[in-house]
Structures are given as C-alpha cells and as structure tokens.
Amino acid sequence: SSGINAEYGEDGKLQYQSTPHEGTVFNKDEQKVKHWRWDAFTPHVHAPPFQPVYFQISSFLSMRSVSLDQQTLVFSHRRHSFKCNVGSRTAKITAPPLECPELLAYHRDLDTAKQAINENLRKLNNSLHCAHQLAFKEKTGKGGGRTESARVTVKV
C-alpha cells in the first residue's frame, strides 16, 4: 500500500484522509476537525497513549486509526464483524548522492554562470543608480552649474 487513504461518507463527502506524512478528519461540511502528523507520535514513557481516531462511515462501515500502520476498516452486520488492516508501513529512504562526473561538471559550470550573472546585475544596478543620481542633479540644478546633458555608458 502507498499509505494514501481517503474515506467518503454515504453522502459522498470526504470524512477521513491520510498520507504517509499526516492524517485529517473532516466534519459533514468537509471542514477539518482533527489534523495530525504521524511522525509526531513517538512513544514517550511519561505521556499518555495516543487516543485512536474512530468514526462511523456508514451503518455497516467504521474506521479506526491509531497510527499510519494501524488503520483498521471494520465491516459490521448484526453480530458479525470483519476487520481489515488498511495501514501502511513505510520506511524513510535516503538515496546516496550522485557522483556522476558530468553532473558535477555541469553544477560547476552552472555556479560559474550564476556568479557571472549576479556580478553583471550588480554592475548594471550600480550604473542605473549613478545615472539616476546624475539625472536628478541636472533636473534640480544641483549639478554644479552644468546644464548640458550627461552621457552614461554602462560596460557589462
């Protein structure tokens, strides 16, 4: 099982949803009533046990959820019941880093290009700032008596 689960009521509205990371219970208007993360329930000797989420889906079907791997779907009819574990056991997998020489060279080239672009953007920003300052001085007449227009050349 993938660990993804959704339960709908007889009216077709979502009542319960779980993923490998979290679980959520919804009310009749599909608003969140309870929400939790599975990794938050690590056993602790001083804490009381986690209370399972239990709700009726229909008159024959109910759901009990204690943890990601302890989710039970219960079918009941009169005195008979059938319990089915629909939980999922998942394990965290950490992949080793890729050591492909082509990929490493690509990342080096990418970092070099990124640094060059950032440097050019910095120079352009400084040049635009200087041009703005010169234009402001000319407009206000605070340019030291100069009235002719100034030409700014930006070298990138």
Phi and psi in degrees as a GROMACS rama.xvg file:
@    title "Ramachandran Plot"
@    xaxis  label "Phi"
@    yaxis  label "Psi"
@TYPE xy
-84.7914  -12.5106  SER-2
88.8598  1.91555  GLY-3
-99.6986  127.357  ILE-4
-143.259  140.518  ASN-5
-141.038  135.658  ALA-6
-120.166  132.668  GLU-7
-116.432  144.666  TYR-8
-77.8027  178.215  GLY-9
-62.4352  -25.813  GLU-10
-83.0005  0.595245  ASP-11
85.6598  4.70122  GLY-12
-92.1123  145.839  LYS-13
-65.9603  129.812  LEU-14
-115.019  -32.8502  GLN-15
-147.34  140.843  TYR-16
-145.422  136.103  GLN-17
-139.684  149.146  SER-18
-129.117  174.33  THR-19
-61.8052  -12.4461  PRO-20
-107.315  -30.357  HIS-21
-154.289  169.099  GLU-22
-137.477  151.502  GLY-23
-144.045  138.893  THR-24
-113.971  136.108  VAL-25
-114.971  153.516  PHE-26
-88.9856  -171.388  ASN-27
-62.5651  -27.0578  LYS-28
-92.2007  12.8222  ASP-29
60.2368  33.7023  GLU-30
-98.1756  144.883  GLN-31
-64.0792  128.972  LYS-32
-105.758  -44.4419  VAL-33
-135.031  144.12  LYS-34
-146.854  136.161  HIS-35
-150.974  164.296  TRP-36
-110.409  135.897  ARG-37
-64.7449  -36.25  TRP-38
-71.681  -7.0906  ASP-39
-81.461  -9.56814  ALA-40
-104.136  60.8008  PHE-41
-82.8849  139.358  THR-42
-61.0859  140.027  PRO-43
-141.539  131.603  HIS-44
-67.2947  -27.1755  VAL-45
-92.5105  -12.6427  HIS-46
-89.8265  147.079  ALA-47
-68.6618  157.383  PRO-48
-65.7492  150.527  PRO-49
-68.5041  132.164  PHE-50
-79.5659  131.021  GLN-51
-70.4494  155.101  PRO-52
-89.2901  124.608  VAL-53
-133.822  127.617  TYR-54
-151.53  156.211  PHE-55
-89.7561  123.177  GLN-56
-87.4764  -44.9095  ILE-57
-148.374  -174.136  SER-58
-69.3252  -19.3093  SER-59
-108.307  -13.0225  PHE-60
-128.621  131.554  LEU-61
-137.018  165.14  SER-62
-132.615  135.041  MET-63
-127.113  127.766  ARG-64
-131.27  118.488  SER-65
-104.27  -43.8037  VAL-66
-151.551  -179.41  SER-67
-61.0625  -38.5056  LEU-68
-94.2597  -0.0453113  ASP-69
-121.557  69.6758  GLN-70
-116.471  123.65  GLN-71
-120.372  129.012  THR-72
-100.697  125.279  LEU-73
-115.784  120.449  VAL-74
-98.4787  124.632  PHE-75
-127.001  138.585  SER-76
-147.412  114.084  HIS-77
54.7025  -117.001  ARG-78
-93.7926  -1.78421  ARG-79
-102.995  143.662  HIS-80
-142.663  151.944  SER-81
-130.175  121.737  PHE-82
-105.914  134.038  LYS-83
-129.725  120.886  CYS-84
-78.1545  117.766  ASN-85
-111.507  14.8285  VAL-86
-71.587  171.797  GLY-87
-134.005  131.239  SER-88
-96.6445  119.165  ARG-89
-120.765  152.136  THR-90
-126.568  140.666  ALA-91
-75.8789  127.858  LYS-92
-112.829  128.771  ILE-93
-111.484  121.158  THR-94
-83.4715  141.553  ALA-95
-68.2087  149.6  PRO-96
-65.3827  147.238  PRO-97
-73.9091  135.29  LEU-98
-119.911  38.8972  GLU-99
-76.599  123.735  CYS-100
-59.854  -37.7164  PRO-101
-63.5911  -39.5637  GLU-102
-68.4257  -40.3744  LEU-103
-63.8613  -42.1412  LEU-104
-64.8462  -39.427  ALA-105
-61.2296  -44.6978  TYR-106
-65.4995  -36.8623  HIS-107
-63.4665  -45.2429  ARG-108
-64.1559  -38.8124  ASP-109
-64.0861  -42.9762  LEU-110
-63.8783  -40.4225  ASP-111
-63.0843  -45.0318  THR-112
-64.3648  -39.7759  ALA-113
-62.8177  -42.2437  LYS-114
-64.828  -40.5403  GLN-115
-65.5101  -42.1871  ALA-116
-63.5729  -45.6911  ILE-117
-61.2914  -39.7722  ASN-118
-65.2064  -43.5404  GLU-119
-64.3818  -39.6659  ASN-120
-64.4207  -38.5364  LEU-121
-63.3626  -44.512  ARG-122
-62.9204  -42.8027  LYS-123
-63.5576  -41.8154  LEU-124
-62.7008  -44.4523  ASN-125
-63.2304  -41.7159  ASN-126
-64.4519  -42.784  SER-127
-64.4348  -37.3641  LEU-128
-64.119  -44.1394  HIS-129
-63.9199  -42.6379  CYS-130
-62.7679  -39.431  ALA-131
-64.2512  -41.8495  HIS-132
-63.4026  -42.2661  GLN-133
-64.1007  -44.0441  LEU-134
-63.9254  -37.7016  ALA-135
-65.8103  -41.8216  PHE-136
-64.6606  -39.8012  LYS-137
-66.0552  -41.3306  GLU-138
-66.6268  -40.121  LYS-139
-87.9526  -8.58419  THR-140
79.5378  17.0096  GLY-141
-98.0812  24.2554  LYS-142
-92.4473  19.1962  GLY-143
79.4601  30.1621  GLY-144
88.8502  -3.45967  GLY-145
-78.1344  132.283  ARG-146
-118.102  -13.8857  THR-147
-76.077  155.733  GLU-148
-75.2009  146.251  SER-149
-99.944  141.953  ALA-150
-106.846  131.379  ARG-151
-115.06  128.822  VAL-152
-111.436  128.929  THR-153
-104.418  121.082  VAL-154
-106.131  122.485  LYS-155
